[in-house]
Amino acid sequence: MSWNLPNLLTWLRIVLIPVLGLMFLLPAPWANPVAAAVFALAAITDWLDGYLARRWNQASVFGAFLDPVADKLIVAVALIVVIVETPLAAVAVPAAVIIGREIAVSALREWMAELGQRASVAVGMMGKIKTTAQMAAIICLLYRQDLYGMPIWAIGLALLYVAAVLTIYSMVLYLLAAWRVVGEMPASGEGRVDR
């Protein structure tokens, strides 16, 4: 494993997960804004580690593995925090769609990697737009308080639905890409059942 700055930023994102959980648990009036700031910092490191890895030519196999794991962990924890704080179906349904999609796409990428076709399900522009909407939604939902008269929580909920729709759309794109790759591969191991 290489200890370059992009990988350290990814590790920072993982370290921020319990900090985010702690902020949620603190019964202080500033806990929600601080939790939102912690998540915003994690979102910035998500963008920055990839940018620096490409710019400085420091991409690594370990970084390619750890980065999406860190992203999915902090997003899942943040969404669970939001659901616990606001246990409404209107929040839980899009959150479940997002978390379920992240698990399904991770499994798909793992499968494609085993087939030597990981590049066929690489993150595209739609995935990046989805991630941006998702991060903005979570920051707003964690912050919760109105800001200069703007209903931040309501804006966050609207963005969460946008992210959920984009999540489904991008998952369909990944599934279609994988379907094309699998359809072009020669049949092998017929009659064998894998468990």
Summary of the structure (lengths in Angstrom):
residues: 195
radius of gyration: 18.3
end to end distance: 31.4
largest distance: 64.5
contacts: 576
relative contact order: 0.12
helix: 78%
strand: 1%
